[in-house]
Amino acid sequence: MIPWWYYLVAIPATAFLVNGIPHYVHGIAGKRFPTPFSGGAGTLDSPVRNVLWGGANLIVGGVLLWLIWPGITDLPLVIELVTLAIVLGCVLATALSREKKPKP
C-alpha cells in the first residue's frame, strides 16, 4: 500500500510534464509559442523563453514524479498518471486549436 499523498502529487507532476512538452518542442524548433509571460492572449513568445519555460516545467514535473517513484508499481497510480496525461493533453490540444492565430 502506497501513501495517499502519492495520488495527490501525481496530479501536478503530470500537469507539469504534459505542459512542458509543447513549449520545449516549439522552442527547440525555433518557433514562437505563447507562454504565461508573452503578454496576454494571442501573443507569442520567443523560442528561447519557450525552451526555458518548457525545461522548467519538465524539471519540476520530473522532481515530483521522482518523489512518487517508489509507488510506480501500484496499478491505480499508473492508471491515474496515464489517464491524467491523456486528458490534460487533449485539453491543451483543444485550447491551442481554438486560439486565434496572430497575423505574422
Gaussian input, Z-matrix of N, CA and C with variables (Angstrom, degrees):
# hf/3-21g

backbone

0 1
 N
 C     1     B1
 C     2     B2     1     A1
 N     3     B3     2     A2     1     D1
 C     4     B4     3     A3     2     D2
 C     5     B5     4     A4     3     D3
 N     6     B6     5     A5     4     D4
 C     7     B7     6     A6     5     D5
 C     8     B8     7     A7     6     D6
 N     9     B9     8     A8     7     D7
 C    10    B10     9     A9     8     D8
 C    11    B11    10    A10     9     D9
 N    12    B12    11    A11    10    D10
 C    13    B13    12    A12    11    D11
 C    14    B14    13    A13    12    D12
 N    15    B15    14    A14    13    D13
 C    16    B16    15    A15    14    D14
 C    17    B17    16    A16    15    D15
 N    18    B18    17    A17    16    D16
 C    19    B19    18    A18    17    D17
 C    20    B20    19    A19    18    D18
 N    21    B21    20    A20    19    D19
 C    22    B22    21    A21    20    D20
 C    23    B23    22    A22    21    D21
 N    24    B24    23    A23    22    D22
 C    25    B25    24    A24    23    D23
 C    26    B26    25    A25    24    D24
 N    27    B27    26    A26    25    D25
 C    28    B28    27    A27    26    D26
 C    29    B29    28    A28    27    D27
 N    30    B30    29    A29    28    D28
 C    31    B31    30    A30    29    D29
 C    32    B32    31    A31    30    D30
 N    33    B33    32    A32    31    D31
 C    34    B34    33    A33    32    D32
 C    35    B35    34    A34    33    D33
 N    36    B36    35    A35    34    D34
 C    37    B37    36    A36    35    D35
 C    38    B38    37    A37    36    D36
 N    39    B39    38    A38    37    D37
 C    40    B40    39    A39    38    D38
 C    41    B41    40    A40    39    D39
 N    42    B42    41    A41    40    D40
 C    43    B43    42    A42    41    D41
 C    44    B44    43    A43    42    D42
 N    45    B45    44    A44    43    D43
 C    46    B46    45    A45    44    D44
 C    47    B47    46    A46    45    D45
 N    48    B48    47    A47    46    D46
 C    49    B49    48    A48    47    D47
 C    50    B50    49    A49    48    D48
 N    51    B51    50    A50    49    D49
 C    52    B52    51    A51    50    D50
 C    53    B53    52    A52    51    D51
 N    54    B54    53    A53    52    D52
 C    55    B55    54    A54    53    D53
 C    56    B56    55    A55    54    D54
 N    57    B57    56    A56    55    D55
 C    58    B58    57    A57    56    D56
 C    59    B59    58    A58    57    D57
 N    60    B60    59    A59    58    D58
 C    61    B61    60    A60    59    D59
 C    62    B62    61    A61    60    D60
 N    63    B63    62    A62    61    D61
 C    64    B64    63    A63    62    D62
 C    65    B65    64    A64    63    D63
 N    66    B66    65    A65    64    D64
 C    67    B67    66    A66    65    D65
 C    68    B68    67    A67    66    D66
 N    69    B69    68    A68    67    D67
 C    70    B70    69    A69    68    D68
 C    71    B71    70    A70    69    D69
 N    72    B72    71    A71    70    D70
 C    73    B73    72    A72    71    D71
 C    74    B74    73    A73    72    D72
 N    75    B75    74    A74    73    D73
 C    76    B76    75    A75    74    D74
 C    77    B77    76    A76    75    D75
 N    78    B78    77    A77    76    D76
 C    79    B79    78    A78    77    D77
 C    80    B80    79    A79    78    D78
 N    81    B81    80    A80    79    D79
 C    82    B82    81    A81    80    D80
 C    83    B83    82    A82    81    D81
 N    84    B84    83    A83    82    D82
 C    85    B85    84    A84    83    D83
 C    86    B86    85    A85    84    D84
 N    87    B87    86    A86    85    D85
 C    88    B88    87    A87    86    D86
 C    89    B89    88    A88    87    D87
 N    90    B90    89    A89    88    D88
 C    91    B91    90    A90    89    D89
 C    92    B92    91    A91    90    D90
 N    93    B93    92    A92    91    D91
 C    94    B94    93    A93    92    D92
 C    95    B95    94    A94    93    D93
 N    96    B96    95    A95    94    D94
 C    97    B97    96    A96    95    D95
 C    98    B98    97    A97    96    D96
 N    99    B99    98    A98    97    D97
 C   100   B100    99    A99    98    D98
 C   101   B101   100   A100    99    D99
 N   102   B102   101   A101   100   D100
 C   103   B103   102   A102   101   D101
 C   104   B104   103   A103   102   D102
 N   105   B105   104   A104   103   D103
 C   106   B106   105   A105   104   D104
 C   107   B107   106   A106   105   D105
 N   108   B108   107   A107   106   D106
 C   109   B109   108   A108   107   D107
 C   110   B110   109   A109   108   D108
 N   111   B111   110   A110   109   D109
 C   112   B112   111   A111   110   D110
 C   113   B113   112   A112   111   D111
 N   114   B114   113   A113   112   D112
 C   115   B115   114   A114   113   D113
 C   116   B116   115   A115   114   D114
 N   117   B117   116   A116   115   D115
 C   118   B118   117   A117   116   D116
 C   119   B119   118   A118   117   D117
 N   120   B120   119   A119   118   D118
 C   121   B121   120   A120   119   D119
 C   122   B122   121   A121   120   D120
 N   123   B123   122   A122   121   D121
 C   124   B124   123   A123   122   D122
 C   125   B125   124   A124   123   D123
 N   126   B126   125   A125   124   D124
 C   127   B127   126   A126   125   D125
 C   128   B128   127   A127   126   D126
 N   129   B129   128   A128   127   D127
 C   130   B130   129   A129   128   D128
 C   131   B131   130   A130   129   D129
 N   132   B132   131   A131   130   D130
 C   133   B133   132   A132   131   D131
 C   134   B134   133   A133   132   D132
 N   135   B135   134   A134   133   D133
 C   136   B136   135   A135   134   D134
 C   137   B137   136   A136   135   D135
 N   138   B138   137   A137   136   D136
 C   139   B139   138   A138   137   D137
 C   140   B140   139   A139   138   D138
 N   141   B141   140   A140   139   D139
 C   142   B142   141   A141   140   D140
 C   143   B143   142   A142   141   D141
 N   144   B144   143   A143   142   D142
 C   145   B145   144   A144   143   D143
 C   146   B146   145   A145   144   D144
 N   147   B147   146   A146   145   D145
 C   148   B148   147   A147   146   D146
 C   149   B149   148   A148   147   D147
 N   150   B150   149   A149   148   D148
 C   151   B151   150   A150   149   D149
 C   152   B152   151   A151   150   D150
 N   153   B153   152   A152   151   D151
 C   154   B154   153   A153   152   D152
 C   155   B155   154   A154   153   D153
 N   156   B156   155   A155   154   D154
 C   157   B157   156   A156   155   D155
 C   158   B158   157   A157   156   D156
 N   159   B159   158   A158   157   D157
 C   160   B160   159   A159   158   D158
 C   161   B161   160   A160   159   D159
 N   162   B162   161   A161   160   D160
 C   163   B163   162   A162   161   D161
 C   164   B164   163   A163   162   D162
 N   165   B165   164   A164   163   D163
 C   166   B166   165   A165   164   D164
 C   167   B167   166   A166   165   D165
 N   168   B168   167   A167   166   D166
 C   169   B169   168   A168   167   D167
 C   170   B170   169   A169   168   D168
 N   171   B171   170   A170   169   D169
 C   172   B172   171   A171   170   D170
 C   173   B173   172   A172   171   D171
 N   174   B174   173   A173   172   D172
 C   175   B175   174   A174   173   D173
 C   176   B176   175   A175   174   D174
 N   177   B177   176   A176   175   D175
 C   178   B178   177   A177   176   D176
 C   179   B179   178   A178   177   D177
 N   180   B180   179   A179   178   D178
 C   181   B181   180   A180   179   D179
 C   182   B182   181   A181   180   D180
 N   183   B183   182   A182   181   D181
 C   184   B184   183   A183   182   D182
 C   185   B185   184   A184   183   D183
 N   186   B186   185   A185   184   D184
 C   187   B187   186   A186   185   D185
 C   188   B188   187   A187   186   D186
 N   189   B189   188   A188   187   D187
 C   190   B190   189   A189   188   D188
 C   191   B191   190   A190   189   D189
 N   192   B192   191   A191   190   D190
 C   193   B193   192   A192   191   D191
 C   194   B194   193   A193   192   D192
 N   195   B195   194   A194   193   D193
 C   196   B196   195   A195   194   D194
 C   197   B197   196   A196   195   D195
 N   198   B198   197   A197   196   D196
 C   199   B199   198   A198   197   D197
 C   200   B200   199   A199   198   D198
 N   201   B201   200   A200   199   D199
 C   202   B202   201   A201   200   D200
 C   203   B203   202   A202   201   D201
 N   204   B204   203   A203   202   D202
 C   205   B205   204   A204   203   D203
 C   206   B206   205   A205   204   D204
 N   207   B207   206   A206   205   D205
 C   208   B208   207   A207   206   D206
 C   209   B209   208   A208   207   D207
 N   210   B210   209   A209   208   D208
 C   211   B211   210   A210   209   D209
 C   212   B212   211   A211   210   D210
 N   213   B213   212   A212   211   D211
 C   214   B214   213   A213   212   D212
 C   215   B215   214   A214   213   D213
 N   216   B216   215   A215   214   D214
 C   217   B217   216   A216   215   D215
 C   218   B218   217   A217   216   D216
 N   219   B219   218   A218   217   D217
 C   220   B220   219   A219   218   D218
 C   221   B221   220   A220   219   D219
 N   222   B222   221   A221   220   D220
 C   223   B223   222   A222   221   D221
 C   224   B224   223   A223   222   D222
 N   225   B225   224   A224   223   D223
 C   226   B226   225   A225   224   D224
 C   227   B227   226   A226   225   D225
 N   228   B228   227   A227   226   D226
 C   229   B229   228   A228   227   D227
 C   230   B230   229   A229   228   D228
 N   231   B231   230   A230   229   D229
 C   232   B232   231   A231   230   D230
 C   233   B233   232   A232   231   D231
 N   234   B234   233   A233   232   D232
 C   235   B235   234   A234   233   D233
 C   236   B236   235   A235   234   D234
 N   237   B237   236   A236   235   D235
 C   238   B238   237   A237   236   D236
 C   239   B239   238   A238   237   D237
 N   240   B240   239   A239   238   D238
 C   241   B241   240   A240   239   D239
 C   242   B242   241   A241   240   D240
 N   243   B243   242   A242   241   D241
 C   244   B244   243   A243   242   D242
 C   245   B245   244   A244   243   D243
 N   246   B246   245   A245   244   D244
 C   247   B247   246   A246   245   D245
 C   248   B248   247   A247   246   D246
 N   249   B249   248   A248   247   D247
 C   250   B250   249   A249   248   D248
 C   251   B251   250   A250   249   D249
 N   252   B252   251   A251   250   D250
 C   253   B253   252   A252   251   D251
 C   254   B254   253   A253   252   D252
 N   255   B255   254   A254   253   D253
 C   256   B256   255   A255   254   D254
 C   257   B257   256   A256   255   D255
 N   258   B258   257   A257   256   D256
 C   259   B259   258   A258   257   D257
 C   260   B260   259   A259   258   D258
 N   261   B261   260   A260   259   D259
 C   262   B262   261   A261   260   D260
 C   263   B263   262   A262   261   D261
 N   264   B264   263   A263   262   D262
 C   265   B265   264   A264   263   D263
 C   266   B266   265   A265   264   D264
 N   267   B267   266   A266   265   D265
 C   268   B268   267   A267   266   D266
 C   269   B269   268   A268   267   D267
 N   270   B270   269   A269   268   D268
 C   271   B271   270   A270   269   D269
 C   272   B272   271   A271   270   D270
 N   273   B273   272   A272   271   D271
 C   274   B274   273   A273   272   D272
 C   275   B275   274   A274   273   D273
 N   276   B276   275   A275   274   D274
 C   277   B277   276   A276   275   D275
 C   278   B278   277   A277   276   D276
 N   279   B279   278   A278   277   D277
 C   280   B280   279   A279   278   D278
 C   281   B281   280   A280   279   D279
 N   282   B282   281   A281   280   D280
 C   283   B283   282   A282   281   D281
 C   284   B284   283   A283   282   D282
 N   285   B285   284   A284   283   D283
 C   286   B286   285   A285   284   D284
 C   287   B287   286   A286   285   D285
 N   288   B288   287   A287   286   D286
 C   289   B289   288   A288   287   D287
 C   290   B290   289   A289   288   D288
 N   291   B291   290   A290   289   D289
 C   292   B292   291   A291   290   D290
 C   293   B293   292   A292   291   D291
 N   294   B294   293   A293   292   D292
 C   295   B295   294   A294   293   D293
 C   296   B296   295   A295   294   D294
 N   297   B297   296   A296   295   D295
 C   298   B298   297   A297   296   D296
 C   299   B299   298   A298   297   D297
 N   300   B300   299   A299   298   D298
 C   301   B301   300   A300   299   D299
 C   302   B302   301   A301   300   D300
 N   303   B303   302   A302   301   D301
 C   304   B304   303   A303   302   D302
 C   305   B305   304   A304   303   D303
 N   306   B306   305   A305   304   D304
 C   307   B307   306   A306   305   D305
 C   308   B308   307   A307   306   D306
 N   309   B309   308   A308   307   D307
 C   310   B310   309   A309   308   D308
 C   311   B311   310   A310   309   D309

   B1=1.4544
   B2=1.5340
   B3=1.3090
   B4=1.4636
   B5=1.5264
   B6=1.3362
   B7=1.4711
   B8=1.5278
   B9=1.3101
   B10=1.4573
   B11=1.5147
   B12=1.3325
   B13=1.4550
   B14=1.5217
   B15=1.3448
   B16=1.4650
   B17=1.5313
   B18=1.3320
   B19=1.4624
   B20=1.5251
   B21=1.3239
   B22=1.4671
   B23=1.5282
   B24=1.3157
   B25=1.4647
   B26=1.5277
   B27=1.3253
   B28=1.4641
   B29=1.5278
   B30=1.3245
   B31=1.4707
   B32=1.5323
   B33=1.3394
   B34=1.4718
   B35=1.5262
   B36=1.3373
   B37=1.4680
   B38=1.5139
   B39=1.3204
   B40=1.4656
   B41=1.5189
   B42=1.3254
   B43=1.4695
   B44=1.5267
   B45=1.3289
   B46=1.4639
   B47=1.5279
   B48=1.3155
   B49=1.4709
   B50=1.5276
   B51=1.3242
   B52=1.4753
   B53=1.5236
   B54=1.3248
   B55=1.4619
   B56=1.5199
   B57=1.3108
   B58=1.4540
   B59=1.5142
   B60=1.3100
   B61=1.4697
   B62=1.5255
   B63=1.3517
   B64=1.4761
   B65=1.5289
   B66=1.3279
   B67=1.4657
   B68=1.5243
   B69=1.3124
   B70=1.4630
   B71=1.5323
   B72=1.3148
   B73=1.4720
   B74=1.5301
   B75=1.3220
   B76=1.4630
   B77=1.5294
   B78=1.3167
   B79=1.4560
   B80=1.5141
   B81=1.3391
   B82=1.4680
   B83=1.5176
   B84=1.3433
   B85=1.4592
   B86=1.5274
   B87=1.3272
   B88=1.4638
   B89=1.5139
   B90=1.3313
   B91=1.4668
   B92=1.5184
   B93=1.3211
   B94=1.4573
   B95=1.5256
   B96=1.3394
   B97=1.4588
   B98=1.5278
   B99=1.3456
   B100=1.4659
   B101=1.5286
   B102=1.3207
   B103=1.4618
   B104=1.5224
   B105=1.3304
   B106=1.4675
   B107=1.5238
   B108=1.3275
   B109=1.4551
   B110=1.5284
   B111=1.3293
   B112=1.4536
   B113=1.5227
   B114=1.3094
   B115=1.4596
   B116=1.5072
   B117=1.2972
   B118=1.4563
   B119=1.5160
   B120=1.3119
   B121=1.4618
   B122=1.5255
   B123=1.3005
   B124=1.4555
   B125=1.5070
   B126=1.3247
   B127=1.4585
   B128=1.5238
   B129=1.3057
   B130=1.4607
   B131=1.5186
   B132=1.3119
   B133=1.4526
   B134=1.5191
   B135=1.3079
   B136=1.4632
   B137=1.5305
   B138=1.3296
   B139=1.4650
   B140=1.5263
   B141=1.3397
   B142=1.4671
   B143=1.5254
   B144=1.3149
   B145=1.4651
   B146=1.5287
   B147=1.3258
   B148=1.4634
   B149=1.5239
   B150=1.3094
   B151=1.4663
   B152=1.5234
   B153=1.3223
   B154=1.4678
   B155=1.5207
   B156=1.3277
   B157=1.4587
   B158=1.5310
   B159=1.3099
   B160=1.4624
   B161=1.5130
   B162=1.3312
   B163=1.4577
   B164=1.5182
   B165=1.3290
   B166=1.4645
   B167=1.5225
   B168=1.3281
   B169=1.4600
   B170=1.5293
   B171=1.3221
   B172=1.4574
   B173=1.5294
   B174=1.3242
   B175=1.4659
   B176=1.5220
   B177=1.3245
   B178=1.4681
   B179=1.5271
   B180=1.3292
   B181=1.4650
   B182=1.5156
   B183=1.3300
   B184=1.4597
   B185=1.5197
   B186=1.3327
   B187=1.4716
   B188=1.5329
   B189=1.3254
   B190=1.4650
   B191=1.5278
   B192=1.3263
   B193=1.4621
   B194=1.5272
   B195=1.3240
   B196=1.4586
   B197=1.5316
   B198=1.3446
   B199=1.4620
   B200=1.5289
   B201=1.3277
   B202=1.4691
   B203=1.5207
   B204=1.3251
   B205=1.4646
   B206=1.5310
   B207=1.3429
   B208=1.4709
   B209=1.5321
   B210=1.3216
   B211=1.4589
   B212=1.5100
   B213=1.3322
   B214=1.4639
   B215=1.5292
   B216=1.3252
   B217=1.4654
   B218=1.5266
   B219=1.3345
   B220=1.4594
   B221=1.5308
   B222=1.3332
   B223=1.4662
   B224=1.5314
   B225=1.3396
   B226=1.4736
   B227=1.5301
   B228=1.3179
   B229=1.4654
   B230=1.5260
   B231=1.3054
   B232=1.4713
   B233=1.5248
   B234=1.3253
   B235=1.4692
   B236=1.5265
   B237=1.3392
   B238=1.4627
   B239=1.5220
   B240=1.3152
   B241=1.4609
   B242=1.5256
   B243=1.3203
   B244=1.4720
   B245=1.5263
   B246=1.3352
   B247=1.4634
   B248=1.5228
   B249=1.3222
   B250=1.4678
   B251=1.5207
   B252=1.3153
   B253=1.4626
   B254=1.5280
   B255=1.3178
   B256=1.4698
   B257=1.5177
   B258=1.3354
   B259=1.4674
   B260=1.5285
   B261=1.3176
   B262=1.4637
   B263=1.5282
   B264=1.3170
   B265=1.4598
   B266=1.5204
   B267=1.3240
   B268=1.4669
   B269=1.5278
   B270=1.3253
   B271=1.4647
   B272=1.5260
   B273=1.3227
   B274=1.4692
   B275=1.5261
   B276=1.3236
   B277=1.4674
   B278=1.5161
   B279=1.3175
   B280=1.4606
   B281=1.5220
   B282=1.3189
   B283=1.4658
   B284=1.5257
   B285=1.3183
   B286=1.4648
   B287=1.5260
   B288=1.3350
   B289=1.4587
   B290=1.5261
   B291=1.3144
   B292=1.4635
   B293=1.5175
   B294=1.3276
   B295=1.4665
   B296=1.5149
   B297=1.3201
   B298=1.4520
   B299=1.5318
   B300=1.3000
   B301=1.4703
   B302=1.5271
   B303=1.3465
   B304=1.4598
   B305=1.5243
   B306=1.3262
   B307=1.4598
   B308=1.5226
   B309=1.3350
   B310=1.4703
   B311=1.5039
   A1=109.40
   A2=115.58
   A3=119.77
   A4=109.59
   A5=117.21
   A6=119.69
   A7=111.46
   A8=116.71
   A9=122.42
   A10=112.53
   A11=117.47
   A12=119.43
   A13=112.45
   A14=117.75
   A15=119.97
   A16=109.99
   A17=116.08
   A18=119.88
   A19=111.57
   A20=116.97
   A21=120.15
   A22=111.73
   A23=117.48
   A24=121.28
   A25=110.72
   A26=117.18
   A27=120.65
   A28=112.16
   A29=117.42
   A30=120.30
   A31=111.35
   A32=119.99
   A33=117.53
   A34=112.79
   A35=118.05
   A36=119.32
   A37=110.32
   A38=116.07
   A39=120.02
   A40=111.08
   A41=116.90
   A42=120.04
   A43=111.39
   A44=117.44
   A45=120.20
   A46=111.19
   A47=117.41
   A48=120.10
   A49=111.61
   A50=116.37
   A51=119.94
   A52=110.45
   A53=118.26
   A54=121.79
   A55=112.05
   A56=118.17
   A57=120.65
   A58=113.91
   A59=117.18
   A60=120.97
   A61=112.93
   A62=120.48
   A63=118.08
   A64=113.34
   A65=116.86
   A66=118.75
   A67=110.88
   A68=116.34
   A69=120.37
   A70=111.03
   A71=116.80
   A72=120.61
   A73=110.65
   A74=117.44
   A75=119.33
   A76=111.06
   A77=116.20
   A78=119.75
   A79=112.83
   A80=117.44
   A81=118.53
   A82=111.96
   A83=116.93
   A84=120.19
   A85=111.44
   A86=116.30
   A87=120.13
   A88=113.69
   A89=117.49
   A90=121.21
   A91=110.16
   A92=114.38
   A93=120.28
   A94=108.48
   A95=116.39
   A96=121.77
   A97=107.30
   A98=118.64
   A99=119.04
   A100=112.39
   A101=115.72
   A102=122.55
   A103=107.22
   A104=117.60
   A105=118.70
   A106=113.20
   A107=117.88
   A108=122.26
   A109=112.89
   A110=118.53
   A111=120.57
   A112=114.21
   A113=119.04
   A114=119.68
   A115=115.20
   A116=119.54
   A117=121.40
   A118=112.90
   A119=114.01
   A120=120.54
   A121=110.82
   A122=115.95
   A123=121.47
   A124=115.12
   A125=118.19
   A126=120.38
   A127=109.62
   A128=115.09
   A129=120.90
   A130=110.00
   A131=115.28
   A132=121.08
   A133=110.14
   A134=116.65
   A135=122.33
   A136=111.44
   A137=116.33
   A138=120.12
   A139=113.48
   A140=117.04
   A141=119.98
   A142=110.56
   A143=116.10
   A144=119.46
   A145=110.75
   A146=117.48
   A147=120.11
   A148=111.66
   A149=117.45
   A150=119.67
   A151=109.65
   A152=116.90
   A153=120.55
   A154=111.47
   A155=117.25
   A156=121.15
   A157=110.70
   A158=117.11
   A159=120.26
   A160=111.80
   A161=116.93
   A162=120.69
   A163=112.00
   A164=116.86
   A165=120.69
   A166=110.89
   A167=116.66
   A168=120.31
   A169=111.29
   A170=116.64
   A171=120.36
   A172=111.49
   A173=116.95
   A174=120.10
   A175=110.78
   A176=117.48
   A177=120.46
   A178=110.45
   A179=117.01
   A180=119.95
   A181=112.09
   A182=116.77
   A183=120.63
   A184=112.62
   A185=116.66
   A186=120.22
   A187=110.26
   A188=116.64
   A189=119.51
   A190=111.27
   A191=116.75
   A192=120.07
   A193=110.82
   A194=116.68
   A195=121.01
   A196=110.90
   A197=116.61
   A198=120.44
   A199=112.37
   A200=116.52
   A201=119.84
   A202=112.18
   A203=117.20
   A204=121.55
   A205=114.02
   A206=120.10
   A207=118.79
   A208=113.60
   A209=117.66
   A210=120.62
   A211=114.31
   A212=117.45
   A213=120.52
   A214=112.29
   A215=117.98
   A216=120.22
   A217=112.14
   A218=116.73
   A219=121.59
   A220=109.12
   A221=116.56
   A222=120.97
   A223=113.27
   A224=120.61
   A225=118.44
   A226=113.41
   A227=117.41
   A228=119.97
   A229=110.84
   A230=116.78
   A231=120.53
   A232=110.32
   A233=116.88
   A234=120.38
   A235=110.13
   A236=117.04
   A237=120.37
   A238=111.23
   A239=117.70
   A240=121.41
   A241=111.59
   A242=116.68
   A243=120.63
   A244=110.71
   A245=116.73
   A246=120.23
   A247=111.08
   A248=116.44
   A249=119.30
   A250=111.96
   A251=117.35
   A252=120.26
   A253=110.68
   A254=116.99
   A255=120.26
   A256=110.83
   A257=117.02
   A258=120.63
   A259=110.75
   A260=117.82
   A261=119.92
   A262=111.65
   A263=117.36
   A264=120.46
   A265=111.85
   A266=116.55
   A267=120.66
   A268=111.33
   A269=117.24
   A270=120.86
   A271=110.32
   A272=117.29
   A273=120.16
   A274=111.43
   A275=116.96
   A276=119.65
   A277=110.96
   A278=117.49
   A279=121.07
   A280=110.76
   A281=116.59
   A282=119.97
   A283=110.94
   A284=117.19
   A285=119.77
   A286=111.57
   A287=117.34
   A288=118.98
   A289=111.49
   A290=118.31
   A291=121.79
   A292=113.17
   A293=116.43
   A294=119.06
   A295=110.65
   A296=114.82
   A297=119.96
   A298=107.81
   A299=116.44
   A300=121.05
   A301=109.64
   A302=117.13
   A303=119.39
   A304=111.56
   A305=114.69
   A306=119.94
   A307=109.07
   A308=117.69
   A309=119.87
   A310=113.86
   D1=128.20
   D2=-179.81
   D3=-93.86
   D4=158.51
   D5=178.65
   D6=-63.27
   D7=149.15
   D8=-177.11
   D9=-63.68
   D10=-29.47
   D11=-175.24
   D12=-71.92
   D13=-15.42
   D14=175.62
   D15=-59.37
   D16=-39.24
   D17=-179.45
   D18=-66.76
   D19=-33.48
   D20=178.04
   D21=-74.04
   D22=-39.04
   D23=179.84
   D24=-69.57
   D25=-26.64
   D26=179.82
   D27=-63.28
   D28=-28.99
   D29=-177.40
   D30=-67.40
   D31=-56.82
   D32=178.82
   D33=-68.59
   D34=-29.32
   D35=177.61
   D36=-60.41
   D37=-46.59
   D38=179.12
   D39=-66.24
   D40=-40.99
   D41=-179.59
   D42=-61.72
   D43=-45.15
   D44=178.86
   D45=-64.16
   D46=-43.03
   D47=-178.28
   D48=-65.86
   D49=-44.15
   D50=-179.53
   D51=-67.34
   D52=-39.95
   D53=-179.99
   D54=-70.12
   D55=-30.33
   D56=-177.73
   D57=-71.44
   D58=-28.32
   D59=-175.00
   D60=-61.85
   D61=-55.11
   D62=-177.17
   D63=-64.70
   D64=-35.46
   D65=179.12
   D66=-65.31
   D67=-45.64
   D68=-178.54
   D69=-66.37
   D70=-43.35
   D71=-178.53
   D72=-64.99
   D73=-45.36
   D74=178.07
   D75=-63.74
   D76=-38.15
   D77=-179.68
   D78=-65.06
   D79=-47.27
   D80=-178.76
   D81=-72.98
   D82=-18.41
   D83=175.31
   D84=-83.05
   D85=-6.33
   D86=179.07
   D87=81.07
   D88=17.67
   D89=-178.56
   D90=-100.36
   D91=150.17
   D92=176.13
   D93=-81.39
   D94=145.67
   D95=-175.60
   D96=-154.45
   D97=145.59
   D98=-178.08
   D99=-70.39
   D100=139.62
   D101=172.34
   D102=-127.38
   D103=171.61
   D104=176.71
   D105=-63.05
   D106=-15.80
   D107=-177.20
   D108=-99.60
   D109=4.34
   D110=-172.11
   D111=-79.30
   D112=-7.17
   D113=174.36
   D114=102.17
   D115=20.30
   D116=175.95
   D117=115.67
   D118=176.46
   D119=-176.97
   D120=-65.03
   D121=139.01
   D122=176.93
   D123=86.23
   D124=-2.25
   D125=177.67
   D126=-105.66
   D127=147.56
   D128=-177.12
   D129=-110.38
   D130=153.68
   D131=-179.61
   D132=-110.63
   D133=164.89
   D134=-175.09
   D135=-69.72
   D136=156.43
   D137=176.96
   D138=-59.55
   D139=-37.04
   D140=-179.62
   D141=-63.03
   D142=-45.91
   D143=179.74
   D144=-65.47
   D145=-33.18
   D146=177.32
   D147=-68.63
   D148=-38.39
   D149=176.17
   D150=-62.79
   D151=-44.57
   D152=179.37
   D153=-64.56
   D154=-45.05
   D155=-179.33
   D156=-66.52
   D157=-45.25
   D158=178.35
   D159=-64.68
   D160=-42.00
   D161=178.10
   D162=-62.81
   D163=-40.88
   D164=178.15
   D165=-63.96
   D166=-41.45
   D167=177.11
   D168=-62.60
   D169=-42.95
   D170=-179.68
   D171=-66.45
   D172=-36.97
   D173=178.72
   D174=-67.63
   D175=-46.88
   D176=179.67
   D177=-63.05
   D178=-44.32
   D179=177.55
   D180=-62.77
   D181=-38.61
   D182=178.29
   D183=-66.07
   D184=-39.66
   D185=177.64
   D186=-65.15
   D187=-42.98
   D188=178.05
   D189=-64.22
   D190=-40.01
   D191=177.34
   D192=-66.13
   D193=-36.04
   D194=177.36
   D195=-62.92
   D196=-35.47
   D197=178.72
   D198=-62.94
   D199=-35.05
   D200=-177.37
   D201=-100.64
   D202=8.29
   D203=-177.03
   D204=-55.18
   D205=-38.35
   D206=178.84
   D207=-59.03
   D208=-23.89
   D209=-179.81
   D210=-94.30
   D211=8.50
   D212=-174.59
   D213=-67.60
   D214=-14.83
   D215=177.04
   D216=-84.99
   D217=-4.75
   D218=178.19
   D219=-80.36
   D220=117.02
   D221=-174.71
   D222=-58.15
   D223=-44.02
   D224=178.11
   D225=-60.16
   D226=-35.10
   D227=178.26
   D228=-67.69
   D229=-41.88
   D230=178.26
   D231=-64.42
   D232=-41.15
   D233=177.94
   D234=-62.89
   D235=-40.45
   D236=177.45
   D237=-62.70
   D238=-45.58
   D239=-179.38
   D240=-61.62
   D241=-46.05
   D242=-178.58
   D243=-67.13
   D244=-43.78
   D245=179.84
   D246=-63.21
   D247=-45.04
   D248=178.05
   D249=-62.30
   D250=-39.97
   D251=179.69
   D252=-62.89
   D253=-42.92
   D254=179.59
   D255=-66.61
   D256=-47.14
   D257=-178.17
   D258=-64.51
   D259=-48.05
   D260=-179.66
   D261=-65.09
   D262=-36.80
   D263=175.77
   D264=-61.78
   D265=-42.34
   D266=178.40
   D267=-67.52
   D268=-39.65
   D269=178.37
   D270=-63.66
   D271=-45.22
   D272=178.85
   D273=-65.13
   D274=-40.44
   D275=179.13
   D276=-64.80
   D277=-39.84
   D278=178.31
   D279=-66.02
   D280=-43.10
   D281=179.97
   D282=-63.68
   D283=-40.89
   D284=-179.17
   D285=-71.11
   D286=-33.32
   D287=-179.52
   D288=-73.19
   D289=-22.60
   D290=179.84
   D291=-89.93
   D292=-11.03
   D293=179.71
   D294=-65.24
   D295=142.26
   D296=176.68
   D297=-72.66
   D298=126.49
   D299=-179.16
   D300=-75.61
   D301=124.44
   D302=179.02
   D303=-72.32
   D304=154.14
   D305=177.86
   D306=-78.49
   D307=138.34
   D308=-178.77
   D309=-67.76

